[in-house]
Amino acid sequence: MPDAAPKPARSRDPSHVPSVVNFREEGTMYNVPIDLLWEFMNWKGHAAAHEKSGRNFKVLEEAPNRVTVTHESFRGGNWRKITSRVVDFPPLGRVVEEIEGPYKGTQMVFLYTPVGRRTRLDIIARFVSDLLGPEALERHMVDSIQGAGAEDEPYLLRFAQARSHG
């Protein structure tokens, strides 16, 4: 029986246009003040909150208010290796850009606004993918963002309680 023909490499057809979806979500509220939220986001233990959706985090480059990190992200039912550049502008916001992986070119801006002892989060994003159509891409990325927020919530509350008793 002859050997099976090798599978062709994925085509890099120059006429292929990746899916691009613009996204905006406004008004998510965190029940902690903005300074505590920033402290939590920059806490070394923060990655543990995302053990269901992320693993094998490795810092590639770090500078004041900037980090480049690679990790595996569980998106769309699969683990995918992603490299992200994260730039903080405390207390105003955070910019995340996917620079390697299946969502290369995706850009997300997270804006934080103090509202008394709470913090409002607004997100503006441009999702990019060579793998998914626009509808699937938007659903996939929105699920990822909402999932990260849901994972953060119990850790953030414990973090806040520890800070108020510590």
C-alpha positions in Angstrom: 0.0 0.0 0.0 1.5 3.4 -1.0 2.3 6.0 1.6 -0.3 8.7 2.0 0.7 11.9 0.3 1.9 14.6 2.7 -0.6 17.2 3.6 0.0 20.5 2.0 1.2 23.4 4.2 -1.5 25.9 5.1 -1.8 28.3 2.2 -0.5 31.8 2.7 -2.7 33.1 -0.2 -1.8 36.8 -0.5 -5.5 37.5 -1.4 -6.6 36.1 2.0 -8.0 38.8 4.3 -8.2 38.0 8.0 -11.4 38.5 9.9 -11.6 41.8 11.8 -14.2 42.7 14.3 -14.5 46.1 16.2 -15.9 45.7 19.7 -17.0 48.0 22.5 -18.3 47.1 26.0 -19.0 49.8 28.5 -19.9 49.9 32.2 -18.6 46.8 33.8 -18.2 47.6 37.5 -15.6 46.3 40.0 -16.5 46.7 43.6 -13.1 47.9 44.6 -11.4 51.3 44.3 -9.2 51.9 41.3 -5.9 51.9 43.2 -6.7 48.5 44.7 -7.7 47.2 41.2 -4.3 48.3 39.8 -2.5 46.7 42.7 -4.3 43.5 42.0 -3.6 43.5 38.3 0.1 44.0 38.9 0.3 41.4 41.8 2.6 38.5 40.9 -0.1 36.1 42.0 -2.6 37.4 39.6 -1.9 34.8 36.9 -3.2 32.1 39.3 -6.7 33.6 38.8 -6.6 32.4 35.2 -5.6 28.8 35.7 -8.7 27.6 33.7 -8.0 29.9 30.7 -4.2 30.3 30.8 -1.1 28.3 31.5 2.7 28.3 31.0 3.0 32.1 31.5 6.6 33.3 30.7 7.7 36.9 30.8 9.8 37.6 27.7 10.5 41.3 28.4 9.7 43.6 31.2 10.1 47.3 31.7 8.3 50.0 33.8 4.6 49.7 32.9 5.3 47.3 30.0 5.6 43.6 29.7 5.7 41.1 26.9 4.4 37.7 27.9 3.9 34.3 26.2 1.4 31.8 27.4 -1.1 29.2 26.3 -4.7 30.5 26.2 -7.8 28.2 26.3 -10.0 29.8 23.6 -12.6 28.2 21.5 -12.1 24.8 23.1 -8.3 24.6 22.3 -5.1 25.6 23.9 -3.3 28.2 21.7 0.1 29.8 22.2 -0.1 33.5 22.3 2.4 36.3 22.8 1.0 39.6 24.1 2.4 43.0 24.7 0.8 44.8 27.7 1.3 48.5 28.3 -0.1 50.1 31.4 -1.1 53.7 31.8 -2.1 53.8 35.4 -4.6 54.7 36.6 -6.2 55.4 33.2 -5.9 52.1 31.4 -4.1 49.2 29.8 -3.5 48.3 26.2 -3.0 44.7 25.2 -1.8 43.7 21.7 -1.5 40.1 20.5 1.8 40.1 18.6 2.2 36.4 17.9 -0.3 33.5 17.6 -3.7 33.0 15.9 -5.0 36.4 17.0 -1.9 38.4 15.9 -2.9 42.0 15.4 -5.7 42.0 18.0 -5.7 45.2 20.1 -7.7 45.8 23.3 -7.9 49.0 25.3 -9.2 48.7 28.9 -10.2 52.1 30.4 -10.7 52.4 34.2 -12.7 55.1 35.8 -13.1 55.6 39.5 -16.8 55.8 40.6 -16.6 56.4 44.4 -15.2 53.2 46.0 -15.9 51.3 42.8 -14.2 51.1 39.4 -15.8 51.2 36.0 -14.3 49.3 33.1 -14.9 50.1 29.4 -13.3 48.0 26.7 -12.6 49.0 23.1 -11.1 46.3 20.9 -10.2 45.3 17.4 -10.2 41.5 17.1 -8.2 39.9 14.3 -8.0 36.2 13.2 -6.9 34.2 10.3 -8.8 31.2 11.7 -12.3 32.4 12.4 -15.1 34.2 10.6 -16.3 37.5 12.0 -19.2 36.1 14.0 -17.2 33.3 15.5 -14.3 35.6 16.2 -16.5 38.1 18.1 -18.2 35.4 20.2 -14.9 33.7 20.9 -13.2 36.9 22.1 -16.1 38.2 24.1 -16.3 34.8 25.8 -12.6 35.1 26.6 -12.9 38.7 28.0 -15.9 37.8 30.1 -14.3 34.6 31.3 -11.2 36.4 32.4 -13.4 38.9 34.4 -15.3 36.0 36.0 -12.0 34.3 36.9 -10.7 37.5 38.4 -13.7 38.3 40.6 -13.2 35.8 43.5 -9.4 36.4 43.6 -9.9 40.2 43.5 -12.4 40.0 46.4 -10.0 37.8 48.5 -7.2 40.2 47.6 -9.2 43.2 48.7 -10.2 41.5 52.0 -6.6 40.6 52.7 -5.5 44.1 52.1 -8.2 45.5 54.4 -7.1 43.2 57.2 -3.4 43.3 56.6 
